[in-house]
């Protein structure tokens, strides 16, 4: 047998399934690092914020965890790069084996010039695929080489050696932040690829950009927006509209935290008066309720009332499903109509709807990032003019990132039926004592028998502002919807 034939026989004998299994194992190792790093970073944030352990020892522990996280990020990156190249290796090896097998079989079974040409062509293609496989193998090994311990005679490195290889030298340079209009999924991917040190550095260096970037985890936006809030309180002229907004937000955060509540500042733009405040941990909650208010709602005057409604919805949700991890969001991410005369216009909803849609997309993207807990059940609880905003969000490009939509006291939705609102579940509540709920200012709504929503209980005397009242039946039903224990029709 010639040298060429021996070489082809050797390629045909490659154990490609074993190679594929080895590549899959490397992928699995890299994937298992992601949730471990996620939990490690969460502990480190708790230490850094003195929520778990304070003082010099706590600071030293936080620094140690930061170093461990940085090293694990470097290991994960090397594994991912090597796994990608091993995937190319497996593909080229399988192709080479198939071609080599065909070349050997053709040369052995069929005589003649045509068969010889065919066998030679197959042999050339097999050797070319072999070369691609070997190149991918070398590159895959190089990707792992910086970790050490893979060369002949090398022993596996300990943590100090890995840290010396992978930890950055000198101060951490904050990476550039994506543009504000970037897709939330892309922003989430950018964030997940950063080391913990880079994440902390960019929060400090660019709080306005980070705080407003949809797709980032709530803890990061909270830290960034609190930096913005502190700057606003110090730098804005006292008595100005913007300073009053900042003062109202700060007062509500302090009131909630003094009561032992976990608060996350998801959005803070004092200029237009846009605020998003979460009660509970949006990064870990299994059920999320997003409250969208109606007209005459501003941070200066109405944030405490809106947050109180969010508290009531959270309490009702826990009552419906004891032990459930719940977060509710008081969302003032759009300019509400400032007068009753402006209420019949849909102009502000045209802006608010896409803003709500993007906020929902951002929270969903953050929870879909590698290492994050499974996405929560998300319910939009819209009241009055807020139901029109929710309807406009459903009309925005892409599916509405919500499992359920609750319409309370709706003046109409500009949708023909509930099925047009995209959410898998649509619930509604209206009352004869609430003329807004049957006004039909914006077309069909829950008050119309053909609308097709699942009715929630009300009382005949229930007014327009009483859907979140504890002594009315609607609140408990809303809690069941957020918890996912109430059946829809």
C-alpha positions as CSV (number, residue, x, y, z in Angstrom):
1,X,0.0,0.0,0.0
2,X,1.4,3.4,-0.9
3,X,2.1,6.3,1.5
4,X,-0.9,8.2,0.1
5,X,-3.2,5.2,0.6
6,X,-1.9,4.7,4.1
7,X,-2.7,8.3,4.9
8,X,-6.2,8.0,3.5
9,X,-6.8,4.8,5.5
10,X,-5.6,6.6,8.6
11,X,-8.0,9.5,8.0
12,X,-10.9,7.0,7.4
13,X,-10.1,5.4,10.7
14,X,-10.4,8.7,12.7
15,X,-12.8,8.4,15.7
16,X,-14.9,11.4,14.9
17,X,-17.7,10.6,17.5
18,X,-15.1,10.6,20.3
19,X,-13.8,14.0,19.0
20,X,-17.3,15.3,18.9
21,X,-17.9,14.2,22.4
22,X,-14.6,15.9,23.6
23,X,-15.7,19.1,22.0
24,X,-19.2,18.9,23.6
25,X,-17.6,18.3,27.0
26,X,-15.5,21.5,26.6
27,X,-18.7,23.4,25.7
28,X,-20.4,22.0,28.8
29,X,-17.6,23.1,31.1
30,X,-17.7,26.6,29.7
31,X,-21.5,26.8,30.1
32,X,-21.3,25.6,33.7
33,X,-18.9,28.4,34.5
34,X,-21.5,31.1,33.6
35,X,-24.1,30.5,36.3
36,X,-21.3,30.0,38.8
37,X,-19.8,33.4,37.9
38,X,-23.3,35.0,38.1
39,X,-23.8,33.8,41.7
40,X,-20.2,34.8,42.6
41,X,-20.8,38.3,41.3
42,X,-24.0,38.6,43.2
43,X,-22.2,37.7,46.4
44,X,-19.5,40.2,45.6
45,X,-22.0,43.0,45.0
46,X,-23.5,42.2,48.4
47,X,-20.1,42.5,50.1
48,X,-19.3,45.6,48.2
49,X,-22.5,47.2,49.3
50,X,-22.1,46.1,52.9
51,X,-25.3,44.2,52.8
52,X,-23.6,41.0,53.9
53,X,-20.3,41.8,55.5
54,X,-18.8,45.3,56.2
55,X,-15.5,46.6,57.5
56,X,-11.9,46.0,56.3
57,X,-12.5,42.2,56.2
58,X,-15.6,42.6,54.1
59,X,-13.7,44.9,51.7
60,X,-10.9,42.4,51.4
61,X,-13.4,39.6,50.8
62,X,-15.1,41.6,48.1
63,X,-11.7,42.3,46.4
64,X,-10.9,38.6,46.5
65,X,-14.2,37.6,44.9
66,X,-13.6,40.3,42.2
67,X,-10.3,38.7,41.4
68,X,-11.8,35.2,41.3
69,X,-14.6,36.5,39.0
70,X,-12.0,38.2,36.7
71,X,-10.0,34.9,36.4
72,X,-13.2,32.9,35.8
73,X,-14.2,35.3,33.0
74,X,-10.8,34.8,31.3
75,X,-11.1,31.0,31.6
76,X,-14.6,31.1,30.2
77,X,-13.4,33.3,27.2
78,X,-10.6,30.8,26.5
79,X,-12.9,27.8,26.7
80,X,-15.5,29.5,24.4
81,X,-12.9,30.3,21.8
82,X,-11.4,26.9,21.9
83,X,-14.9,25.2,21.8
84,X,-15.7,27.3,18.7
85,X,-12.6,26.2,17.0
86,X,-13.1,22.6,18.0
87,X,-16.5,22.8,16.4
88,X,-14.7,23.7,13.1
89,X,-12.3,20.8,13.8
90,X,-15.1,18.3,14.2
91,X,-16.8,19.5,11.0
92,X,-13.6,19.3,8.9
93,X,-12.7,15.9,10.4
94,X,-16.0,14.4,9.6
95,X,-15.8,15.7,6.0
96,X,-12.2,14.4,5.7
97,X,-13.2,11.0,7.0
98,X,-16.2,10.7,4.6
99,X,-14.1,11.8,1.6
100,X,-11.2,9.5,2.6
101,X,-13.5,6.5,3.0
102,X,-15.1,7.2,-0.4
103,X,-11.6,7.6,-2.1
104,X,-10.4,4.3,-0.7
105,X,-13.6,2.5,-1.7
106,X,-13.6,3.9,-5.2
107,X,-10.0,3.0,-5.8
108,X,-10.4,-0.5,-4.6
109,X,-13.7,-1.4,-6.2
110,X,-13.7,0.1,-9.7
111,X,-11.1,-0.1,-12.4
112,X,-10.5,2.3,-15.3
113,X,-9.2,5.8,-15.9
114,X,-12.5,7.5,-14.8
115,X,-12.5,5.6,-11.5
116,X,-8.9,6.6,-10.9
117,X,-9.6,10.3,-11.6
118,X,-12.6,10.1,-9.3
119,X,-10.5,8.4,-6.5
120,X,-7.8,11.0,-7.0
121,X,-10.2,13.9,-6.7
122,X,-11.8,12.5,-3.5
123,X,-8.3,11.9,-2.1
124,X,-7.3,15.6,-2.8
125,X,-10.5,16.8,-1.1
126,X,-10.0,14.5,1.8
127,X,-6.4,15.8,2.3
128,X,-7.6,19.4,2.1
129,X,-10.3,18.8,4.7
130,X,-7.6,17.1,6.8
131,X,-5.5,20.3,6.6
132,X,-8.4,22.4,7.8
133,X,-9.0,20.0,10.7
134,X,-5.3,20.2,11.7
135,X,-5.3,24.0,11.5
136,X,-8.4,24.2,13.6
137,X,-6.8,21.8,16.1
138,X,-3.7,24.0,16.4
139,X,-5.8,27.2,16.9
140,X,-8.0,25.5,19.5
141,X,-4.9,24.5,21.4
142,X,-3.5,28.0,21.2
143,X,-6.8,29.4,22.6
144,X,-6.2,27.3,25.7
145,X,-2.4,27.7,25.9
146,X,-2.7,31.0,27.9
147,X,-4.4,29.0,30.7
148,X,-1.3,26.7,30.9
149,X,-1.2,23.0,31.8
150,X,-1.9,21.7,28.3
151,X,1.7,21.4,26.8
152,X,3.9,18.3,27.2
153,X,5.2,18.0,30.7
154,X,3.1,21.0,32.0
155,X,1.2,20.7,35.2
156,X,-2.2,22.3,35.8
157,X,-1.7,25.9,37.0
158,X,-2.9,26.9,40.5
159,X,-5.1,30.0,41.0
160,X,-2.2,32.4,41.7
161,X,-0.6,31.5,38.3
162,X,-4.0,31.8,36.5
163,X,-4.5,35.2,38.2
164,X,-1.1,36.3,37.0
165,X,-1.9,35.1,33.5
166,X,-5.4,36.5,33.2
167,X,-5.8,39.5,35.6
168,X,-5.3,42.9,33.9
169,X,-2.2,44.8,34.7
170,X,-2.9,48.4,35.9
171,X,-6.2,50.2,36.3
172,X,-9.2,48.8,34.5
173,X,-10.2,50.9,31.5
174,X,-14.0,51.3,31.2
175,X,-15.1,49.9,27.8
176,X,-17.1,52.1,25.5
177,X,-20.9,51.9,26.0
178,X,-23.1,50.9,23.1
179,X,-25.3,53.7,21.6
180,X,-28.6,54.2,23.4
181,X,-30.6,52.9,20.5
182,X,-28.9,49.5,20.3
183,X,-31.2,46.5,20.5
184,X,-31.7,45.3,24.1
185,X,-30.5,41.8,23.3
186,X,-27.2,43.3,21.9
187,X,-26.8,45.4,25.0
188,X,-27.3,42.3,27.2
189,X,-24.7,40.4,25.2
190,X,-22.2,43.3,25.5
191,X,-22.7,43.4,29.2
192,X,-22.3,39.7,29.8
193,X,-19.0,39.7,27.9
194,X,-17.4,42.2,30.4
195,X,-15.5,41.2,33.4
196,X,-16.9,42.2,36.8
197,X,-14.2,44.8,37.1
198,X,-15.1,46.3,33.7
199,X,-18.8,46.3,34.6
200,X,-18.1,48.3,37.8
201,X,-15.7,50.6,36.0
202,X,-18.2,51.5,33.3
203,X,-21.0,52.1,35.8
204,X,-18.8,54.6,37.6
205,X,-17.4,56.2,34.4
206,X,-20.6,56.5,32.4
207,X,-23.6,56.3,34.8
208,X,-26.0,58.2,32.4
209,X,-25.3,55.8,29.5
210,X,-25.5,52.7,31.7
211,X,-28.6,53.8,33.6
212,X,-30.5,54.4,30.4
213,X,-29.4,51.3,28.5
214,X,-32.2,48.7,28.0
215,X,-30.9,45.2,28.3
216,X,-28.7,45.6,31.3
217,X,-29.4,43.9,34.7
218,X,-31.4,45.9,37.2
219,X,-28.6,46.1,39.7
220,X,-26.3,47.8,37.3
221,X,-28.9,50.3,36.2
222,X,-29.8,51.0,39.8
223,X,-26.2,51.8,40.7
224,X,-25.8,54.0,37.7
225,X,-29.0,55.9,38.2
226,X,-28.3,56.4,41.9
227,X,-25.1,58.1,40.9
228,X,-27.1,60.3,38.5
229,X,-29.6,61.0,41.3
230,X,-26.8,62.1,43.7
231,X,-25.4,64.4,41.0
232,X,-28.9,65.9,40.3
233,X,-29.5,66.6,44.0
234,X,-26.2,68.3,44.3
235,X,-26.0,70.1,40.9
236,X,-29.6,71.1,39.9
237,X,-31.0,74.4,41.1
238,X,-33.2,73.9,44.2
239,X,-36.8,74.6,43.3
240,X,-36.5,73.7,39.7
241,X,-38.7,71.1,38.2
242,X,-35.8,68.7,37.7
243,X,-34.6,69.1,41.3
244,X,-38.1,68.5,42.6
245,X,-38.2,65.3,40.6
246,X,-34.9,64.2,42.0
247,X,-35.9,65.1,45.5
248,X,-39.2,63.1,45.2
249,X,-37.3,60.1,43.9
250,X,-34.7,60.2,46.7
251,X,-37.4,60.7,49.3
252,X,-39.4,57.7,48.1
253,X,-36.2,55.5,47.9
254,X,-35.3,56.4,51.5
255,X,-38.9,55.8,52.7
256,X,-39.0,52.4,51.2
257,X,-35.5,51.4,52.3
258,X,-36.1,52.6,55.8
259,X,-39.1,50.2,55.9
260,X,-36.7,47.3,54.8
261,X,-37.8,47.2,51.2
262,X,-35.3,46.4,48.4
263,X,-35.5,49.2,45.8
264,X,-34.0,49.5,42.3
265,X,-33.9,52.7,40.4
266,X,-34.4,51.4,36.8
267,X,-34.8,54.8,35.1
268,X,-34.0,58.3,36.1
269,X,-34.3,61.2,33.7
270,X,-35.2,64.4,35.6
271,X,-35.4,66.6,32.5
272,X,-38.6,65.0,31.1
273,X,-39.5,63.6,34.5
274,X,-39.2,59.9,33.6
275,X,-38.8,57.5,36.5
276,X,-38.9,53.7,36.9
277,X,-38.7,52.3,40.5
278,X,-38.8,48.6,41.3
279,X,-39.8,47.1,44.6
280,X,-38.0,43.8,45.0
281,X,-35.1,42.3,43.0
282,X,-36.0,42.5,39.3
283,X,-32.9,40.3,38.5
284,X,-34.2,37.3,40.5
285,X,-38.0,37.6,40.7
286,X,-40.2,34.8,39.4
287,X,-43.2,37.2,38.9
288,X,-43.0,40.8,37.8
289,X,-45.8,43.3,37.7
290,X,-45.3,46.6,35.8
291,X,-47.7,49.4,36.8
292,X,-48.4,51.9,34.0
293,X,-50.4,54.9,35.3
294,X,-52.7,57.3,33.5
295,X,-53.2,61.1,33.3
296,X,-52.2,63.7,35.9
297,X,-49.4,61.4,37.2
298,X,-45.9,63.0,37.8
299,X,-42.9,62.0,40.0
300,X,-43.1,65.3,41.9
301,X,-46.6,64.8,43.2
302,X,-47.7,61.2,42.6
303,X,-44.7,58.8,42.9
304,X,-45.6,57.8,46.5
305,X,-49.1,56.9,45.4
306,X,-47.9,54.9,42.4
307,X,-45.3,53.1,44.6
308,X,-48.0,52.4,47.2
309,X,-50.1,50.8,44.4
310,X,-47.1,48.7,43.4
311,X,-46.7,47.6,47.1
312,X,-50.4,46.6,47.2
313,X,-50.0,44.6,43.9
314,X,-46.9,42.9,45.3
315,X,-48.7,42.0,48.6
316,X,-51.7,40.6,46.6
317,X,-49.4,38.5,44.5
318,X,-47.7,37.0,47.5
319,X,-51.1,36.3,49.0
320,X,-52.0,34.5,45.8
321,X,-48.8,32.5,45.8
322,X,-47.0,32.4,49.2
323,X,-43.2,32.1,48.8
324,X,-43.2,33.5,45.3
325,X,-40.3,35.9,44.5
326,X,-42.1,39.0,43.4
327,X,-41.0,42.4,42.0
328,X,-43.3,45.2,41.0
329,X,-42.3,48.3,38.9
330,X,-43.8,51.7,39.3
331,X,-43.2,52.8,35.7
332,X,-43.4,56.5,34.9
333,X,-41.4,56.1,31.7
334,X,-43.6,58.4,29.6
335,X,-45.1,61.9,30.0
336,X,-48.7,61.5,31.1
337,X,-51.3,64.0,30.0
338,X,-51.0,66.9,32.4
339,X,-54.7,68.1,32.2
340,X,-58.1,66.5,31.7
341,X,-58.5,68.4,28.5
342,X,-55.4,66.7,27.1
343,X,-56.7,63.2,28.0
344,X,-58.7,62.5,24.8
345,X,-55.5,62.9,22.7
346,X,-53.4,59.8,21.9
347,X,-50.3,61.9,21.2
348,X,-48.5,61.1,24.4
349,X,-49.4,57.4,24.1
350,X,-47.8,57.3,20.7
351,X,-44.5,58.1,22.5
352,X,-45.2,56.2,25.6
353,X,-46.1,52.9,23.9
354,X,-42.8,52.3,22.2
355,X,-41.0,53.4,25.4
356,X,-42.9,50.7,27.4
357,X,-42.3,48.1,24.7
358,X,-38.6,48.8,24.8
359,X,-38.5,48.7,28.6
360,X,-40.2,45.3,28.6
361,X,-37.8,44.1,25.9
362,X,-34.8,45.3,28.0
363,X,-35.9,43.5,31.2
364,X,-36.5,40.3,29.2
365,X,-33.1,40.5,27.5
366,X,-31.4,41.0,30.8
367,X,-33.0,37.9,32.2
368,X,-32.2,35.9,29.0
369,X,-28.4,36.6,29.3
370,X,-26.1,33.7,30.1
371,X,-26.1,32.9,33.8
372,X,-29.2,34.9,34.6
373,X,-32.1,33.1,36.4
374,X,-35.0,31.9,34.1
375,X,-37.2,34.8,32.8
376,X,-40.1,35.7,35.1
377,X,-43.8,35.8,34.4
378,X,-44.3,39.4,33.4
379,X,-47.7,41.2,33.7
380,X,-48.4,44.8,32.6
381,X,-51.0,46.3,35.0
382,X,-52.2,49.5,33.2
383,X,-54.7,52.0,34.5
384,X,-56.8,54.5,32.6
385,X,-54.8,56.3,29.9
386,X,-52.0,53.8,30.7
387,X,-54.1,51.1,29.0
388,X,-53.8,53.1,25.7
389,X,-50.0,53.2,26.3
390,X,-50.0,49.5,26.8
391,X,-52.0,49.0,23.5
392,X,-49.5,51.2,21.7
393,X,-46.7,49.1,23.1
394,X,-48.4,46.0,21.6
395,X,-48.5,47.8,18.2
396,X,-44.7,48.4,18.3
397,X,-42.5,46.1,16.1
398,X,-41.9,42.7,17.6
399,X,-43.9,40.7,20.1
400,X,-44.9,42.3,23.4
401,X,-42.5,40.9,26.1
402,X,-45.3,40.3,28.5
403,X,-47.3,37.2,29.6
404,X,-50.4,39.0,30.7
405,X,-52.0,42.4,30.3
406,X,-54.4,43.9,32.8
407,X,-56.6,46.8,31.7
408,X,-58.1,48.8,34.6
409,X,-60.6,51.6,34.0
410,X,-59.7,51.7,30.3
411,X,-61.1,54.6,28.1
412,X,-60.4,52.3,25.1
413,X,-57.4,50.7,23.5
414,X,-57.6,51.5,19.8
415,X,-57.7,47.8,19.3
416,X,-60.7,46.0,17.9
417,X,-60.4,43.0,20.3
418,X,-58.1,41.8,23.1
419,X,-56.5,39.4,20.7
420,X,-54.9,42.4,19.0
421,X,-52.9,43.2,22.1
422,X,-50.4,40.4,21.6
423,X,-50.3,39.3,25.2
424,X,-51.3,35.6,25.7
425,X,-53.6,36.7,28.5
426,X,-55.7,39.9,28.6
427,X,-57.8,40.8,31.6
428,X,-60.0,43.8,32.2
429,X,-61.9,45.6,34.9
430,X,-64.5,48.3,34.6
431,X,-67.4,49.6,36.7
432,X,-70.7,51.5,36.1
433,X,-69.5,54.0,38.7
434,X,-66.4,54.7,36.6
435,X,-67.5,56.7,33.5
436,X,-64.0,56.7,32.0
437,X,-64.1,52.9,31.8
438,X,-67.1,53.0,29.4
439,X,-66.4,56.3,27.7
440,X,-65.0,54.7,24.6
441,X,-62.7,57.6,23.9
442,X,-60.2,55.4,22.2
443,X,-62.4,52.7,20.8
444,X,-63.1,49.2,22.2
445,X,-62.2,48.1,25.7
446,X,-63.2,45.8,28.5
447,X,-66.5,47.4,28.9
448,X,-67.5,46.2,25.4
449,X,-68.9,42.6,25.4
450,X,-67.2,41.8,22.1
451,X,-63.7,42.8,23.3
452,X,-62.8,39.3,24.4
453,X,-60.8,40.0,27.6
454,X,-61.2,37.9,30.8
455,X,-63.2,40.1,33.2
456,X,-61.9,40.8,36.7
457,X,-64.3,41.3,39.6
458,X,-65.4,44.8,40.5
459,X,-68.2,46.4,42.6
460,X,-71.0,48.6,41.1
461,X,-69.9,51.5,43.3
462,X,-66.2,51.3,42.4
463,X,-64.8,54.6,41.2
464,X,-62.0,55.2,38.7
465,X,-59.2,55.4,41.2
466,X,-60.3,52.4,43.3
467,X,-59.0,49.4,41.4
468,X,-56.0,49.1,43.7
469,X,-57.9,49.6,46.9
470,X,-57.5,46.7,49.4
471,X,-61.2,46.7,50.2
472,X,-62.3,46.2,46.6
473,X,-62.2,42.8,44.9
474,X,-60.1,43.8,41.9
475,X,-56.8,44.0,43.7
476,X,-56.8,40.4,44.9
477,X,-57.6,39.3,41.3
478,X,-54.8,41.4,39.9
479,X,-52.4,39.6,42.4
480,X,-53.6,36.3,41.1
481,X,-52.9,37.4,37.5
482,X,-49.4,38.5,38.3
483,X,-48.7,35.3,40.2
484,X,-50.1,33.2,37.4
485,X,-52.8,31.5,39.5
486,X,-55.8,33.0,37.9
487,X,-57.2,31.3,34.8
488,X,-58.0,33.3,31.7
489,X,-60.9,32.6,29.4
